Amino acid sequence: MSNSSSLNEFLLRAFADALELQLLHFSLFLGIYLAALMGNGLIITAIACDHRLHTPMYFFLLNLSVLDLGTVSTTVPKSMANSLMDTRAISYSGCAAQVFSFLFLISAEYYLLTVMAYDRYVAICRPLHYGTLMGNRACVKMAAAAWASGFLHALMHTANTFSIPLCQGNTVDQFFCEVPQILKLSCSDSYLREIGLLVVSGCLSFGCFIFIVVSYVQIFTAVLRIPSQQGRHKAFSMCLPHLAVVCLFVTTGLFAYLRPTSISSPALNLVVAVLYAVVPPAMNPLIYSMRNKELKEALKK
């Protein structure tokens, strides 16, 4: 029996015990991390330096890239360092910081994706009002609201999770610290308060998801009414990258947290965690630049 007040560190799950496999894990994560840094860094630089990209859509994309950089930097470097040093340890304060940072960045990204859906809706369904509804001040306020909401969400869950007594050891069944795995170490019924907060957060996330779905139903309805094929193609090119990013974000998250326990295993848990915490930040720059001529030209410059 251990108490959270006496815990100095947690033990994270390793990808492998053999040294050769640990080096393979390090190499794979290094490749993904460098790809995420390069892709998101290029997008940030291109948008910041090219005045043609100083529009609401690219302003939100710049914020998304910053969040992706933060998300992948929260989990991957520590996992790589543990593989190199053949250890599983993370300090108590380091674990708390990782939980807060990951929750902050991933929550802010989800709220930002909701704002980006509204931006696409206004651009296609209400183009005459776009300049009024999506002015500079409005865009800054919406982005700031996404960041602030993520911060408050993370602060609330982190403070509550680490105030719960822990008496089930210190082994976290994941390669990084996250709330569900910390709750498994809690005593009997002491985690029920955090479960309540998770339900509230789930309802809020579901509300954002419904908003995104309704926005895209109206967007596709409006696009299909455009008489010219060129106009429809341009409209789809504006929306499909964002929709692909939302689908990647939501599907991996839902499978990670809502899949049946009958198909759960330690190895599968690690793979799924990589899919929702590591892969999206590396894939998002590729998704956004694939069909975007303006961004491609800026990146070439």
Backbone bond lengths (Angstrom), bond angles and torsions (degrees), N, CA, C in turn:
res aa  C-N    CA-C-N  psi(-1)  N-CA   C-N-CA  omega(-1)  CA-C   N-CA-C  phi
1 M - - - 1.470 - - 1.519 109.06 -
2 S 1.331 115.60 132.42 1.453 121.01 177.77 1.497 109.28 -130.67
3 N 1.299 116.36 155.01 1.452 122.05 179.33 1.504 108.70 -115.41
4 S 1.363 116.31 148.18 1.454 120.01 -177.40 1.517 111.62 -61.82
5 S 1.332 116.78 -27.52 1.465 119.36 -179.52 1.523 111.89 -70.81
6 S 1.351 117.00 -21.99 1.464 119.94 -178.56 1.520 112.61 -102.56
7 L 1.334 117.94 -2.00 1.454 121.48 178.91 1.519 111.12 -75.52
8 N 1.309 116.77 127.79 1.465 120.93 175.82 1.517 112.11 -103.11
9 E 1.327 116.53 -22.25 1.453 119.86 -178.03 1.520 110.58 -156.21
10 F 1.336 114.78 164.36 1.458 122.20 172.43 1.526 108.11 -117.50
11 L 1.331 115.15 158.43 1.462 121.09 176.39 1.523 108.35 -111.06
12 L 1.331 116.99 118.81 1.452 122.59 180.00 1.528 110.05 -85.16
13 R 1.328 115.75 157.62 1.463 119.85 177.67 1.525 109.31 -75.66
14 A 1.314 115.82 132.94 1.462 121.28 178.07 1.528 109.56 -88.81
15 F 1.328 116.87 150.87 1.457 121.19 177.46 1.525 111.22 -73.83
16 A 1.325 115.90 -29.17 1.465 119.71 -179.03 1.523 109.71 -160.03
17 D 1.329 116.01 157.91 1.467 121.32 177.70 1.523 112.07 -96.14
18 A 1.326 117.17 -33.02 1.462 121.03 -178.78 1.523 110.60 -71.13
19 L 1.318 116.82 141.31 1.461 122.02 -177.67 1.529 111.60 -60.68
20 E 1.328 117.00 -40.23 1.467 120.44 -178.77 1.527 110.51 -62.52
21 L 1.338 117.12 -41.71 1.459 120.68 179.74 1.527 111.63 -71.01
22 Q 1.331 116.60 -32.80 1.465 119.80 175.86 1.530 110.62 -64.52
23 L 1.325 116.45 -40.26 1.470 120.67 177.48 1.526 110.91 -67.09
24 L 1.333 116.62 -35.30 1.459 120.29 176.28 1.526 110.27 -65.22
25 H 1.330 116.00 -43.82 1.464 121.10 176.64 1.521 110.60 -59.63
26 F 1.328 116.75 -44.08 1.466 121.09 178.30 1.534 110.84 -60.27
27 S 1.320 116.76 -44.35 1.461 121.02 -177.92 1.528 111.71 -65.28
28 L 1.340 116.34 -42.83 1.465 120.18 179.25 1.524 111.31 -64.17
29 F 1.331 116.35 -45.59 1.461 120.30 179.44 1.526 111.33 -65.97
30 L 1.331 116.56 -36.11 1.463 119.88 178.02 1.526 109.95 -63.55
31 G 1.338 116.97 -43.10 1.457 120.34 178.75 1.520 112.08 -62.30
32 I 1.345 116.36 -45.11 1.466 120.90 179.14 1.525 110.60 -64.51
33 Y 1.333 116.27 -41.77 1.463 120.66 -177.89 1.524 111.22 -64.98
34 L 1.336 116.54 -44.39 1.464 120.36 178.74 1.525 111.06 -64.81
35 A 1.346 116.93 -37.56 1.464 120.70 177.48 1.527 110.66 -63.92
36 A 1.347 116.41 -42.65 1.462 120.12 178.62 1.524 111.24 -65.44
37 L 1.343 116.94 -43.04 1.462 120.44 178.59 1.524 111.19 -62.47
38 M 1.322 116.31 -45.26 1.462 120.12 -177.44 1.528 111.12 -67.62
39 G 1.331 116.60 -48.54 1.462 120.78 -177.51 1.516 112.71 -61.62
40 N 1.324 116.42 -51.80 1.464 120.14 -179.04 1.518 111.39 -69.24
41 G 1.346 116.83 -36.74 1.458 119.96 177.66 1.512 112.19 -62.84
42 L 1.341 117.17 -40.95 1.458 121.06 177.99 1.523 111.55 -64.33
43 I 1.328 116.75 -41.54 1.462 120.26 179.51 1.526 110.60 -64.41
44 I 1.335 117.34 -44.15 1.464 121.01 178.61 1.524 110.65 -60.72
45 T 1.334 116.39 -45.49 1.464 121.05 -179.31 1.524 111.46 -64.64
46 A 1.335 116.46 -44.47 1.462 120.49 -178.54 1.528 111.32 -62.51
47 I 1.331 116.97 -44.97 1.466 120.31 -178.63 1.521 110.85 -68.38
48 A 1.323 117.10 -39.39 1.466 120.47 -178.78 1.527 111.94 -68.58
49 C 1.337 117.49 -33.32 1.474 120.78 -172.73 1.520 114.08 -95.05
50 D 1.320 118.79 -22.32 1.467 121.44 -177.35 1.528 109.83 -100.02
51 H 1.332 117.20 113.38 1.460 120.46 -175.63 1.529 112.12 -66.03
52 R 1.346 117.63 -21.89 1.467 120.06 177.75 1.528 112.28 -67.63
53 L 1.315 115.86 -19.43 1.468 120.58 -179.53 1.532 112.50 -97.33
54 H 1.321 117.08 10.11 1.463 120.37 178.61 1.528 109.58 -85.46
55 T 1.320 114.84 65.77 1.466 122.96 178.97 1.525 108.35 -125.77
56 P 1.341 117.70 164.53 1.482 119.32 -179.05 1.524 113.73 -54.95
57 M 1.339 117.94 -43.52 1.467 120.43 -177.80 1.524 111.22 -58.91
58 Y 1.323 116.59 -45.27 1.468 119.76 -178.12 1.529 112.06 -77.86
59 F 1.321 116.70 -26.39 1.468 119.39 173.76 1.521 110.34 -62.31
60 F 1.341 116.27 -44.34 1.464 120.08 177.76 1.527 111.11 -68.44
61 L 1.330 117.03 -35.75 1.462 120.44 177.88 1.527 110.74 -64.85
62 L 1.319 117.33 -38.07 1.469 121.03 175.93 1.526 110.35 -60.54
63 N 1.340 116.51 -44.99 1.465 120.37 177.42 1.523 111.13 -61.96
64 L 1.331 116.97 -39.56 1.466 120.99 179.17 1.527 110.54 -62.75
65 S 1.330 117.12 -41.22 1.459 120.76 179.67 1.523 111.75 -65.89
66 V 1.327 116.97 -38.48 1.470 120.70 176.80 1.535 110.13 -62.69
67 L 1.333 116.31 -43.20 1.462 120.64 178.76 1.532 110.91 -65.03
68 D 1.326 117.08 -40.28 1.463 120.39 178.43 1.528 111.31 -63.03
69 L 1.332 116.37 -41.04 1.464 120.08 176.88 1.523 110.65 -60.22
70 G 1.320 115.77 -43.34 1.465 119.48 179.38 1.516 112.61 -65.96
71 T 1.336 116.53 -41.89 1.466 121.02 -178.18 1.526 111.71 -61.50
72 V 1.340 116.38 -49.18 1.459 119.35 -177.85 1.526 111.36 -70.11
73 S 1.326 117.35 -27.62 1.468 120.83 179.10 1.527 112.16 -78.53
74 T 1.320 117.27 -15.65 1.461 121.08 179.28 1.522 112.36 -76.87
75 T 1.337 116.65 -35.41 1.463 120.12 -172.78 1.529 114.13 -107.45
76 V 1.330 117.24 -41.00 1.467 120.92 -169.49 1.532 113.92 -69.99
77 P 1.352 120.28 -49.59 1.472 119.15 -176.65 1.529 113.80 -57.55
78 K 1.330 117.62 -40.84 1.464 120.25 -179.92 1.521 110.94 -65.21
79 S 1.342 116.46 -40.79 1.461 120.01 178.07 1.524 110.93 -64.32
80 M 1.333 117.10 -40.54 1.464 121.12 177.94 1.526 110.88 -64.59
81 A 1.332 116.94 -42.86 1.465 120.72 -179.71 1.523 111.06 -63.59
82 N 1.335 117.04 -40.67 1.466 120.38 178.24 1.518 111.84 -63.13
83 S 1.350 116.93 -37.99 1.465 120.13 178.36 1.524 111.07 -65.29
84 L 1.321 116.67 -42.20 1.461 120.83 -179.30 1.522 111.69 -66.06
85 M 1.335 115.80 -40.20 1.465 120.47 -175.79 1.532 112.76 -91.91
86 D 1.357 115.93 2.78 1.459 121.28 178.04 1.527 111.09 53.72
87 T 1.334 114.92 52.23 1.464 120.46 177.99 1.522 109.10 -139.04
88 R 1.320 116.03 163.20 1.466 121.57 177.84 1.517 111.38 -119.93
89 A 1.308 117.91 1.76 1.460 121.95 -169.22 1.532 112.54 -80.20
90 I 1.329 114.75 145.54 1.454 123.18 168.62 1.526 106.03 -142.36
91 S 1.314 117.29 135.93 1.459 120.41 -176.63 1.527 111.24 -66.22
92 Y 1.323 116.16 160.27 1.470 121.32 -179.87 1.528 109.83 -59.58
93 S 1.344 116.30 -47.37 1.469 119.85 179.16 1.523 111.27 -67.22
94 G 1.333 116.93 -35.29 1.460 120.73 177.38 1.515 111.59 -65.13
95 C 1.321 116.36 -38.46 1.463 121.09 178.02 1.527 110.25 -65.93
96 A 1.339 116.57 -44.65 1.465 120.56 178.45 1.526 111.18 -61.54
97 A 1.344 116.14 -41.43 1.459 120.52 178.53 1.524 111.08 -64.76
98 Q 1.333 116.51 -38.39 1.464 120.31 179.46 1.524 111.09 -67.41
99 V 1.326 116.89 -42.13 1.467 120.73 177.23 1.527 110.07 -60.45
100 F 1.341 116.75 -48.36 1.465 120.22 -179.04 1.524 111.50 -62.18
101 S 1.334 117.22 -47.76 1.463 121.16 -176.41 1.523 111.34 -63.15
102 F 1.335 116.31 -44.98 1.463 119.45 -178.42 1.526 110.76 -65.04
103 L 1.335 116.91 -45.43 1.463 120.36 179.13 1.527 111.34 -62.87
104 F 1.327 116.37 -43.01 1.464 121.29 179.69 1.524 111.33 -59.38
105 L 1.319 116.40 -50.19 1.463 120.93 -174.47 1.528 111.99 -72.39
106 I 1.339 117.09 -41.57 1.460 120.11 -177.44 1.529 110.53 -71.43
107 S 1.338 117.14 -35.38 1.466 120.29 177.49 1.523 110.96 -70.03
108 A 1.327 116.67 -45.53 1.461 120.60 178.44 1.526 110.58 -60.13
109 E 1.344 117.20 -37.26 1.469 120.47 179.23 1.523 110.91 -65.44
110 Y 1.324 117.16 -40.31 1.466 119.92 179.64 1.531 110.81 -65.92
111 Y 1.331 116.54 -42.86 1.464 119.48 177.75 1.524 110.54 -65.62
112 L 1.335 117.05 -36.32 1.458 120.28 178.62 1.528 110.76 -67.22
113 L 1.324 118.05 -38.71 1.458 121.13 176.54 1.530 110.79 -62.38
114 T 1.335 116.90 -33.43 1.463 121.08 175.33 1.522 110.70 -66.26
115 V 1.327 116.54 -43.28 1.471 121.32 176.90 1.529 110.45 -62.61
116 M 1.317 116.80 -40.31 1.467 120.85 179.68 1.528 111.11 -65.08
117 A 1.321 117.72 -33.32 1.465 120.72 175.35 1.524 110.05 -64.31
118 Y 1.333 116.60 -40.42 1.472 120.50 177.28 1.527 110.52 -64.33
119 D 1.327 117.10 -40.09 1.464 121.56 177.87 1.524 110.71 -60.54
120 R 1.330 118.07 -43.49 1.464 120.96 178.75 1.527 111.04 -67.14
121 Y 1.344 115.66 -37.09 1.468 119.94 178.54 1.528 110.73 -62.00
122 V 1.324 116.88 -47.25 1.460 120.75 -178.95 1.532 110.22 -65.13
123 A 1.329 117.31 -41.21 1.464 121.13 -177.47 1.526 112.16 -63.00
124 I 1.328 117.12 -34.63 1.468 119.99 -174.84 1.529 112.66 -100.25
125 C 1.320 117.01 -38.68 1.468 119.78 -175.75 1.531 113.28 -91.92
126 R 1.333 116.80 -24.17 1.475 119.80 179.94 1.531 109.66 -135.73
127 P 1.316 117.57 57.93 1.476 120.68 -174.21 1.525 114.17 -61.75
128 L 1.337 117.84 -31.95 1.465 120.57 -178.87 1.525 112.36 -68.99
129 H 1.324 116.67 -22.21 1.472 121.36 -179.14 1.525 111.98 -103.09
130 Y 1.346 116.78 4.43 1.465 120.21 -173.96 1.525 112.33 -60.22
131 G 1.331 116.44 -45.91 1.465 119.97 -178.81 1.513 112.77 -61.70
132 T 1.330 116.70 -32.13 1.468 120.84 -179.77 1.523 111.64 -79.28
133 L 1.337 115.77 -46.99 1.464 119.99 -175.69 1.526 112.98 -75.38
134 M 1.334 116.30 -28.70 1.466 119.74 -175.86 1.527 110.91 -118.43
135 G 1.325 116.41 45.69 1.457 121.31 174.95 1.521 111.41 -70.34
136 N 1.320 115.60 173.25 1.477 120.12 -176.83 1.518 112.30 -58.04
137 R 1.326 116.39 -46.70 1.473 119.56 -179.19 1.523 111.54 -63.48
138 A 1.331 116.17 -42.71 1.465 119.84 -179.59 1.519 110.90 -62.03
139 C 1.342 116.75 -41.98 1.466 120.53 -179.75 1.525 111.33 -64.62
140 V 1.332 116.83 -43.65 1.465 120.61 179.22 1.520 110.41 -63.17
141 K 1.339 116.96 -41.05 1.464 120.63 179.89 1.532 111.22 -64.86
142 M 1.333 116.75 -41.51 1.471 119.82 -179.46 1.523 111.32 -67.86
143 A 1.336 116.87 -41.42 1.464 119.82 177.58 1.523 110.76 -65.22
144 A 1.347 116.16 -42.10 1.467 120.33 179.06 1.528 110.71 -63.52
145 A 1.339 116.41 -37.60 1.472 120.44 178.20 1.526 110.61 -63.85
146 A 1.340 117.27 -39.64 1.471 120.80 178.37 1.526 110.56 -63.72
147 W 1.345 116.66 -46.26 1.473 120.65 178.87 1.530 110.99 -63.56
148 A 1.329 116.93 -44.94 1.469 120.75 -177.98 1.528 111.31 -65.97
149 S 1.331 116.91 -39.78 1.467 120.33 178.40 1.524 110.84 -63.58
150 G 1.334 116.03 -41.67 1.455 119.66 176.82 1.517 112.30 -62.69
151 F 1.344 115.89 -40.28 1.467 120.51 179.47 1.529 110.95 -63.22
152 L 1.332 117.13 -47.33 1.466 120.75 -179.28 1.525 111.15 -65.53
153 H 1.328 115.98 -39.88 1.467 120.49 177.99 1.525 110.75 -60.55
154 A 1.329 116.36 -45.49 1.468 120.78 -179.44 1.516 111.54 -67.90
155 L 1.328 116.77 -42.10 1.465 120.91 -179.51 1.525 111.03 -61.50
156 M 1.317 116.24 -43.73 1.469 121.35 -178.74 1.528 111.09 -63.43
157 H 1.333 116.79 -48.12 1.465 120.01 -176.63 1.529 112.01 -71.73
158 T 1.333 116.95 -39.04 1.471 119.37 -178.97 1.525 110.95 -66.36
159 A 1.345 116.28 -46.53 1.466 120.18 -179.92 1.521 110.95 -61.23
160 N 1.325 116.49 -41.72 1.457 119.80 -178.05 1.529 111.64 -71.07
161 T 1.333 116.68 -41.60 1.475 120.51 -177.97 1.524 111.46 -63.24
162 F 1.338 116.49 -43.87 1.469 119.34 -175.77 1.531 112.81 -86.67
163 S 1.337 116.99 3.57 1.461 119.71 170.47 1.527 110.88 -94.85
164 I 1.332 116.53 -5.89 1.462 121.66 -179.38 1.533 109.49 -83.47
165 P 1.332 118.56 132.60 1.477 120.66 177.07 1.524 111.57 -62.04
166 L 1.317 116.13 134.70 1.463 121.57 179.81 1.525 109.30 -110.98
167 C 1.331 117.41 125.27 1.466 119.69 -176.81 1.527 111.98 -139.57
168 Q 1.348 116.38 19.17 1.460 120.09 179.93 1.535 111.29 -114.15
169 G 1.321 116.06 34.92 1.455 119.51 -179.51 1.522 112.34 89.75
170 N 1.325 116.09 -165.85 1.467 120.42 -177.77 1.527 112.50 -133.03
171 T 1.335 117.47 19.90 1.463 121.60 -178.73 1.524 109.73 -93.83
172 V 1.329 116.59 115.41 1.466 123.10 179.21 1.523 108.16 -91.58
173 D 1.316 116.68 123.59 1.464 121.11 -174.91 1.529 111.35 -83.88
174 Q 1.332 115.38 53.29 1.465 121.70 179.29 1.523 108.28 -162.65
175 F 1.360 117.83 161.90 1.465 118.87 -177.57 1.524 112.60 -83.37
176 F 1.347 116.74 -2.33 1.459 121.64 171.66 1.521 108.17 -146.57
177 C 1.323 116.26 164.23 1.465 120.58 -178.31 1.524 110.47 -78.07
178 E 1.315 116.23 128.66 1.462 120.70 174.80 1.525 108.57 -144.56
179 V 1.323 116.17 157.73 1.466 122.13 -171.11 1.531 113.42 -56.83
180 P 1.343 120.43 -50.93 1.477 118.84 -177.64 1.521 113.76 -56.84
181 Q 1.324 116.98 -37.10 1.470 119.92 -179.55 1.521 111.87 -73.66
182 I 1.329 117.34 -34.26 1.476 120.27 176.00 1.520 109.96 -67.04
183 L 1.345 117.04 -38.59 1.464 120.80 -179.15 1.525 111.67 -63.49
184 K 1.336 117.22 -27.73 1.469 119.69 177.89 1.522 111.99 -65.68
185 L 1.331 116.77 -18.53 1.468 120.69 179.89 1.520 112.47 -92.39
186 S 1.339 117.27 -1.33 1.462 120.66 -174.59 1.526 111.39 -79.79
187 C 1.310 114.93 165.59 1.461 121.79 -179.34 1.529 110.54 -84.58
188 S 1.305 116.94 135.37 1.466 127.61 174.05 1.524 114.34 22.31
189 D 1.360 117.28 -106.86 1.462 121.88 -172.55 1.523 113.15 -96.47
190 S 1.308 118.40 8.41 1.464 120.42 -174.11 1.528 112.71 -71.98
191 Y 1.342 116.40 -12.75 1.460 119.31 -178.19 1.535 112.94 -90.23
192 L 1.322 118.25 -3.64 1.467 120.57 -173.71 1.527 112.58 -62.04
193 R 1.333 117.57 -32.44 1.467 120.65 178.95 1.519 110.30 -63.88
194 E 1.328 117.01 -42.63 1.461 120.54 178.44 1.528 110.76 -68.43
195 I 1.327 117.64 -34.69 1.457 120.48 176.23 1.527 109.87 -60.37
196 G 1.330 116.50 -40.68 1.468 120.85 176.91 1.519 111.86 -60.32
197 L 1.333 116.34 -43.11 1.468 120.38 178.07 1.525 110.94 -64.85
198 L 1.330 116.15 -37.85 1.466 119.56 178.62 1.526 111.23 -65.25
199 V 1.325 117.07 -35.79 1.468 120.74 177.38 1.529 110.34 -65.03
200 V 1.338 116.24 -43.91 1.475 120.54 177.65 1.530 110.26 -61.04
201 S 1.335 116.28 -44.36 1.462 120.62 178.72 1.525 110.89 -63.43
202 G 1.337 116.23 -38.56 1.457 120.44 178.06 1.523 111.92 -62.98
203 C 1.334 116.52 -40.42 1.470 120.67 178.24 1.529 110.68 -64.83
204 L 1.332 116.60 -41.10 1.461 120.95 177.56 1.533 110.88 -63.95
205 S 1.331 116.16 -43.13 1.468 120.50 178.35 1.523 111.17 -63.86
206 F 1.320 116.10 -38.54 1.457 120.15 177.97 1.524 110.72 -65.04
207 G 1.330 116.24 -38.02 1.466 120.29 176.65 1.524 111.38 -61.55
208 C 1.333 116.81 -42.71 1.471 121.08 176.74 1.528 110.73 -62.98
209 F 1.329 116.31 -40.54 1.461 120.64 179.63 1.529 110.87 -63.19
210 I 1.322 117.02 -43.45 1.468 121.00 178.08 1.520 110.32 -62.26
211 F 1.347 117.14 -40.17 1.463 121.49 178.07 1.529 110.43 -60.73
212 I 1.332 116.72 -43.50 1.468 121.02 179.77 1.528 110.26 -64.13
213 V 1.338 116.66 -44.80 1.467 120.94 -178.88 1.526 110.75 -62.38
214 V 1.339 116.60 -47.01 1.477 120.64 179.77 1.524 110.71 -62.43
215 S 1.328 116.59 -40.23 1.466 120.61 178.43 1.518 111.01 -59.80
216 Y 1.327 116.23 -44.07 1.464 119.33 -177.30 1.520 112.99 -75.22
217 V 1.312 117.84 -28.58 1.471 120.02 172.83 1.523 109.34 -61.28
218 Q 1.338 116.55 -45.02 1.467 120.14 179.39 1.527 111.05 -69.97
219 I 1.337 117.05 -36.35 1.469 120.36 178.91 1.528 110.32 -62.90
220 F 1.339 117.79 -49.23 1.462 120.55 -177.74 1.532 111.34 -67.13
221 T 1.329 116.35 -33.42 1.460 119.42 175.51 1.520 110.81 -62.57
222 A 1.347 115.77 -43.12 1.463 120.13 179.19 1.527 111.72 -68.92
223 V 1.332 117.03 -39.08 1.469 120.55 -178.33 1.524 110.71 -65.31
224 L 1.315 117.78 -41.13 1.461 120.93 -178.68 1.525 112.42 -67.20
225 R 1.329 117.15 -16.79 1.465 121.02 176.86 1.522 112.68 -86.25
226 I 1.333 117.24 -10.82 1.468 120.33 179.30 1.530 108.28 -67.76
227 P 1.337 118.14 125.10 1.474 119.79 -173.70 1.525 114.35 -69.76
228 S 1.330 118.28 -36.20 1.464 120.19 -175.28 1.523 111.30 -87.13
229 Q 1.333 115.37 143.20 1.459 120.84 177.96 1.525 110.67 -66.64
230 Q 1.328 116.59 -37.08 1.457 121.08 179.55 1.529 111.08 -63.32
231 G 1.329 115.60 -40.79 1.464 120.20 178.52 1.513 111.89 -64.56
232 R 1.327 116.59 -41.58 1.475 120.15 177.88 1.519 110.72 -64.53
233 H 1.346 115.83 -42.09 1.470 119.96 179.99 1.528 110.92 -61.33
234 K 1.341 116.77 -43.13 1.460 120.83 -179.99 1.529 111.10 -64.06
235 A 1.345 115.93 -41.73 1.471 120.24 179.92 1.525 110.94 -64.56
236 F 1.351 116.39 -44.09 1.460 119.61 178.54 1.526 111.46 -64.17
237 S 1.331 117.05 -36.83 1.468 120.84 179.12 1.522 111.32 -63.34
238 M 1.341 116.54 -31.04 1.459 120.77 178.34 1.517 112.10 -73.52
239 C 1.342 116.45 -31.48 1.470 120.04 -170.52 1.529 114.74 -100.40
240 L 1.327 117.16 -35.07 1.464 119.90 -172.08 1.531 113.99 -61.02
241 P 1.362 120.28 -39.97 1.473 118.07 177.45 1.526 112.74 -59.68
242 H 1.337 116.54 -43.79 1.470 119.48 178.97 1.515 110.73 -63.84
243 L 1.319 116.89 -42.04 1.467 120.55 179.78 1.525 110.87 -63.73
244 A 1.342 116.94 -38.89 1.464 120.74 178.09 1.524 111.15 -63.98
245 V 1.337 117.22 -41.67 1.466 121.39 178.77 1.527 110.67 -64.61
246 V 1.338 116.86 -42.18 1.465 121.10 178.22 1.533 110.10 -61.84
247 C 1.323 116.87 -45.31 1.474 120.88 -179.50 1.526 110.97 -61.94
248 L 1.338 116.76 -43.55 1.469 120.75 178.32 1.523 110.68 -62.23
249 F 1.319 116.91 -43.78 1.464 122.97 -178.68 1.532 110.68 -64.41
250 V 1.332 116.37 -49.14 1.468 121.03 -173.58 1.527 111.58 -73.15
251 T 1.330 117.35 -45.22 1.470 119.42 -176.00 1.524 112.28 -65.22
252 T 1.339 117.02 -42.35 1.465 118.89 179.06 1.530 110.98 -67.26
253 G 1.336 116.89 -38.98 1.465 120.61 178.56 1.521 112.05 -65.73
254 L 1.343 116.66 -44.07 1.466 120.61 179.56 1.520 111.06 -63.79
255 F 1.337 116.88 -43.11 1.464 119.30 -179.84 1.524 111.42 -66.35
256 A 1.336 116.12 -33.14 1.463 119.73 -179.09 1.520 111.76 -68.19
257 Y 1.329 117.07 -41.52 1.464 119.83 -170.96 1.521 114.90 -105.70
258 L 1.336 118.47 -18.64 1.463 119.99 -174.94 1.522 113.66 -118.26
259 R 1.334 117.85 8.09 1.462 118.52 179.46 1.530 109.84 -72.49
260 P 1.330 118.40 153.40 1.469 121.56 -179.71 1.528 111.64 -61.65
261 T 1.303 116.53 144.99 1.462 121.14 178.86 1.525 111.85 -65.13
262 S 1.348 116.43 -20.80 1.466 119.99 -179.22 1.526 112.34 -66.76
263 I 1.351 117.28 -23.07 1.469 119.49 178.84 1.533 110.27 -109.84
264 S 1.318 115.66 27.11 1.460 120.55 179.10 1.518 110.31 -102.52
265 S 1.336 115.27 138.21 1.460 122.01 175.85 1.522 107.79 -154.65
266 P 1.341 118.70 157.52 1.464 120.07 -179.67 1.523 113.25 -55.29
267 A 1.332 117.28 -42.32 1.466 119.97 -179.25 1.522 111.05 -66.88
268 L 1.339 116.86 -42.63 1.463 120.78 178.88 1.519 110.97 -65.31
269 N 1.336 116.46 -37.65 1.467 120.32 178.29 1.529 111.31 -59.44
270 L 1.335 116.41 -41.00 1.465 120.45 178.72 1.526 111.18 -65.19
271 V 1.329 116.10 -44.77 1.472 120.40 -178.92 1.533 110.55 -62.88
272 V 1.326 116.51 -44.78 1.463 120.93 -178.92 1.532 110.44 -65.24
273 A 1.335 116.76 -38.73 1.464 120.08 178.43 1.520 111.35 -62.41
274 V 1.327 116.15 -39.12 1.474 120.04 176.55 1.525 109.94 -63.68
275 L 1.343 116.81 -39.37 1.459 121.04 -177.64 1.521 112.38 -64.52
276 Y 1.344 118.11 -37.16 1.467 117.80 -177.20 1.526 113.94 -98.60
277 A 1.337 118.06 -18.88 1.470 119.57 -176.83 1.522 113.51 -105.17
278 V 1.329 117.73 -24.63 1.469 120.93 -172.88 1.527 112.62 -114.19
279 V 1.335 116.79 -44.07 1.465 120.19 -174.41 1.531 113.69 -67.96
280 P 1.359 120.11 -47.54 1.475 119.00 -177.09 1.530 115.09 -55.00
281 P 1.345 120.70 -44.47 1.469 118.85 178.67 1.518 113.94 -60.57
282 A 1.343 116.60 -28.26 1.464 119.82 177.79 1.523 112.01 -82.97
283 M 1.344 117.33 -29.26 1.453 121.64 -177.41 1.522 113.44 -84.33
284 N 1.329 118.00 -31.93 1.462 121.24 -174.08 1.527 113.82 -55.55
285 P 1.350 119.64 -44.96 1.473 118.37 178.18 1.527 112.66 -60.53
286 L 1.329 117.02 -37.74 1.460 121.05 178.83 1.524 110.61 -66.02
287 I 1.332 116.46 -42.37 1.468 120.87 -179.45 1.525 110.57 -63.27
288 Y 1.308 117.29 -43.71 1.466 120.46 -176.04 1.530 113.04 -73.96
289 S 1.309 117.35 -30.69 1.471 119.63 -176.99 1.518 112.82 -89.34
290 M 1.337 117.77 -13.21 1.461 121.08 -172.87 1.532 112.01 -63.77
291 R 1.344 118.01 -43.05 1.465 121.90 -175.16 1.535 112.37 -113.95
292 N 1.328 117.15 15.45 1.460 120.30 -174.67 1.533 110.06 -110.77
293 K 1.334 116.73 103.77 1.457 121.31 -177.14 1.527 111.88 -65.77
294 E 1.339 116.74 -40.88 1.469 120.28 -178.68 1.524 111.11 -61.94
295 L 1.331 115.57 -43.25 1.462 120.12 -179.66 1.529 110.65 -69.23
296 K 1.334 116.77 -38.89 1.470 119.62 177.07 1.516 111.85 -60.62
297 E 1.345 116.60 -43.47 1.475 120.48 179.67 1.508 111.03 -64.32
298 A 1.344 116.60 -40.94 1.470 120.34 178.74 1.519 111.38 -65.30
299 L 1.341 116.83 -38.84 1.456 121.00 179.58 1.531 110.80 -67.60
300 K 1.339 117.98 -36.59 1.450 121.70 177.85 1.533 110.52 -62.38
301 K 1.347 115.96 -39.98 1.455 120.65 179.33 1.529 111.24 -65.67
